[in-house]
Amino acid sequence: EQSNFTVRLNSKPAAAVRVQVISADTTEVIVTPSNFTFHPEDWRTRQTVIATGKRDSVVDNNQLVSIFLISESEDVQYSNLQYEIIATNKDIDVAGLMVSTETVITTEAGGQ
């Protein structure tokens, strides 16, 4: 299952601002895109990030995964800003036995 969120700047930067998007656990949640850039002329434009839960076939309950956004810019006001979002990857795996049939027919003769 996927979920998304948007990111934009609070004010016009003096230079381009590159934002890295990092999942702390890519075995549970992947994010796309991995980075995007705001320019002084489009700083108000929202950028969309998609978080996708990964199926692991393990009964491990819901997993909380940090998604980090880290900025880089020649504008010192926008250099090394960091933000953390918590994603929940809901566990859909269940423990159990898979049996090929519900009934078995035998005879008193057994294997003879």
CORVENGI-V154015 format. One record per residue. N is the residue number from 0. RES is the residue in one letter. SS is DSSP state (alpha for helix, beta for strand, coil for the rest). PHI is phi in degrees with one decimal (999 if undefined). Layout:
BEGIN
n=N res=RES ss=SS phi=PHI
n=N res=RES ss=SS phi=PHI
END
This chain:
BEGIN
n=0 res=E ss=coil phi=999
n=1 res=Q ss=beta phi=-117.2
n=2 res=S ss=beta phi=-143.2
n=3 res=N ss=beta phi=-135.8
n=4 res=F ss=beta phi=-145.8
n=5 res=T ss=beta phi=-116.0
n=6 res=V ss=beta phi=-134.2
n=7 res=R ss=coil phi=-148.5
n=8 res=L ss=coil phi=-86.6
n=9 res=N ss=coil phi=-82.1
n=10 res=S ss=coil phi=-153.1
n=11 res=K ss=coil phi=-73.1
n=12 res=P ss=coil phi=-82.5
n=13 res=A ss=coil phi=-81.3
n=14 res=A ss=coil phi=-146.3
n=15 res=A ss=coil phi=-59.0
n=16 res=V ss=beta phi=-123.0
n=17 res=R ss=beta phi=-96.5
n=18 res=V ss=beta phi=-117.0
n=19 res=Q ss=beta phi=-89.3
n=20 res=V ss=beta phi=-120.2
n=21 res=I ss=beta phi=-129.8
n=22 res=S ss=beta phi=-88.2
n=23 res=A ss=coil phi=-72.5
n=24 res=D ss=coil phi=-145.0
n=25 res=T ss=coil phi=-75.6
n=26 res=T ss=coil phi=-79.4
n=27 res=E ss=coil phi=-111.8
n=28 res=V ss=beta phi=-139.2
n=29 res=I ss=beta phi=-112.2
n=30 res=V ss=beta phi=-124.7
n=31 res=T ss=beta phi=-139.8
n=32 res=P ss=coil phi=-74.5
n=33 res=S ss=coil phi=-82.7
n=34 res=N ss=beta phi=-163.4
n=35 res=F ss=beta phi=-155.6
n=36 res=T ss=beta phi=-128.5
n=37 res=F ss=beta phi=-102.1
n=38 res=H ss=coil phi=-115.7
n=39 res=P ss=coil phi=-54.0
n=40 res=E ss=coil phi=-84.2
n=41 res=D ss=coil phi=-127.9
n=42 res=W ss=coil phi=-62.0
n=43 res=R ss=coil phi=-83.3
n=44 res=T ss=coil phi=-72.4
n=45 res=R ss=coil phi=-76.2
n=46 res=Q ss=beta phi=-104.9
n=47 res=T ss=beta phi=-98.4
n=48 res=V ss=beta phi=-114.3
n=49 res=I ss=beta phi=-109.3
n=50 res=A ss=beta phi=-106.7
n=51 res=T ss=beta phi=-120.7
n=52 res=G ss=beta phi=-74.8
n=53 res=K ss=coil phi=-105.5
n=54 res=R ss=coil phi=-79.6
n=55 res=D ss=coil phi=-116.5
n=56 res=S ss=coil phi=57.5
n=57 res=V ss=coil phi=-119.3
n=58 res=V ss=coil phi=-78.6
n=59 res=D ss=coil phi=-129.1
n=60 res=N ss=coil phi=60.4
n=61 res=N ss=coil phi=-64.7
n=62 res=Q ss=beta phi=-113.1
n=63 res=L ss=beta phi=-89.5
n=64 res=V ss=beta phi=-129.8
n=65 res=S ss=beta phi=-78.3
n=66 res=I ss=beta phi=-115.7
n=67 res=F ss=beta phi=-103.9
n=68 res=L ss=beta phi=-115.8
n=69 res=I ss=beta phi=-130.1
n=70 res=S ss=beta phi=-95.9
n=71 res=E ss=beta phi=-134.6
n=72 res=S ss=beta phi=-163.8
n=73 res=E ss=coil phi=-77.3
n=74 res=D ss=coil phi=-78.5
n=75 res=V ss=alpha phi=-60.3
n=76 res=Q ss=alpha phi=-67.9
n=77 res=Y ss=alpha phi=-112.3
n=78 res=S ss=coil phi=-90.1
n=79 res=N ss=coil phi=63.6
n=80 res=L ss=coil phi=-77.7
n=81 res=Q ss=beta phi=-132.3
n=82 res=Y ss=beta phi=-141.7
n=83 res=E ss=beta phi=-121.6
n=84 res=I ss=beta phi=-118.4
n=85 res=I ss=beta phi=-102.4
n=86 res=A ss=beta phi=-102.7
n=87 res=T ss=beta phi=-111.5
n=88 res=N ss=beta phi=-93.6
n=89 res=K ss=coil phi=-73.4
n=90 res=D ss=coil phi=-76.7
n=91 res=I ss=coil phi=-111.0
n=92 res=D ss=coil phi=-86.1
n=93 res=V ss=coil phi=-130.6
n=94 res=A ss=coil phi=-77.5
n=95 res=G ss=coil phi=167.4
n=96 res=L ss=coil phi=-107.3
n=97 res=M ss=coil phi=-108.5
n=98 res=V ss=coil phi=-110.6
n=99 res=S ss=coil phi=-71.6
n=100 res=T ss=coil phi=-151.2
n=101 res=E ss=coil phi=-96.3
n=102 res=T ss=coil phi=-133.5
n=103 res=V ss=coil phi=-132.7
n=104 res=I ss=coil phi=-109.5
n=105 res=T ss=coil phi=-127.2
n=106 res=T ss=coil phi=-124.4
n=107 res=E ss=coil phi=-68.1
n=108 res=A ss=coil phi=-71.8
n=109 res=G ss=coil phi=64.0
n=110 res=G ss=coil phi=-91.5
n=111 res=Q ss=coil phi=-106.4
END
